[in-house]
């Protein structure tokens, strides 16, 4: 198996300036190894979290070294995200162990043999992919994780790494973090961008697999020296697995980067004759329910001959089935496929209101705050949040006075839409989140919280080493 290591920064040829110092003072710069299979130019909302940490950690005295792959095939590709990283970002891309790619290359090689090869590739392709997925436990990146160990052990010694950081998903990032912790004794931070077996979307039916995954999760939560949840509720759910060590569980939410909004203006050709409600992201089954569509349908029926003045604009992923369901409601709608992050921000700023929706049923559904919520807040546009009552998203939008929140009830949804539309017609559009409520969710402030976690762990290790050295000197 060919394994390649590219030690160059992905943007090493670009010019730029270093990130400002936000709070490092005179401390020795710490070095953190960050394990993240999904990292720019791979796109998607989940990538933003680690990328922004990498952008701002140097300002707090930490030098991040990222260990990642080329890209994740199932996620979007957004090379513009590379421009947001520091020019000297230390990103290392390990290409070994990605068996799924070898399968795809093999299938494509068969297609070269004309029509017969294409027939064979089509017949065998899905069987090979299933074979690969069945053996990729706990996920398809486990080969990448195991094949990375020896190189990372050398890197850790050579670069004098102080702390290991890994982010879920995929869970193989945490598996790799756990292995490195056990082999080196370094402190390890496990960041959970989502819950795993406690997530409302967890659908594993096989009892044996479910038990194995829960056992692995328990091992990770017990072994990590610090565990991060992205909402207070999620941090509590995770800490319930290790109640005797709740002190190591912390909350660091997702957030927004003010620099992403600098100079962003509304699209000049956006008509003022229509009220545009935008949804930016994945408009999938966890966000689109019958009640949601029924609420929109009821609202446009009540508009009567003014219904052409309203449009639902969906920017991102949407399935064909959801498209058909929306079309059947009679709601005016537009689709824009995946766009780069900068364009996504401009879509938010250009909308008259922003739709935020989350599934309301299932265990811990109320613990979720979509990553884009914070950019919604920063856009200054009013939000219509259709979310579980009393859940994290509901409380956040209310606390920030950023718009309207309702449950998945079609009448409540229709009335909320009427209120937003009426205010727009009368020229008194509802306000979005005030700027003075945003600071706790800035990427700089959130990175400062991570830096504090890293500082504490590094200080604890150094204190232990000093104690051990003093004991050895006393014995000598």
Secondary structure, 3 states (H helix, E strand, C coil): CCCCEECCCCCCCCCCCCCCCCCCCCCCCEEEEEECCCCCCECCHHHHHHHHHHHHHHHHCEEEEEEECCCCCCCCECHHHHHHCCCCCEEEEECCCCHHHHHHHHHHHHHCCHHHHHHHHHHHHHHHHHHHHHHCCCCCCHHHHHHHHHHHHHHHHHHCCCEEEEEECCCHHHHHHHHHHHHHCCEEEEEECCCCCCCCCCCCCCHHHHHHHHHHHHHHHHHCCEEEECCHHHHHHHHHHHHHHHHHEEECCCCECHHHHCCCCCCCCCCCCCEEEEEEEEECCCCCCHHHHHHHHHHHHHHHHHHHHEEEEEEEEECHHHHHHHHHHCCCEEEECCCCHHHHHHHHHHCCEEEEECCCCCCCHHHCCCCCHHHHHHHCCEEEEECCCCCHHHHHHHHCCCEEEECCCHHHHHHHHHHHHHHHHCCCCCCCCCHHHCHHHEHHHHHHHHHHHHHHHHHHHHHHHHHHHHHHHHHC
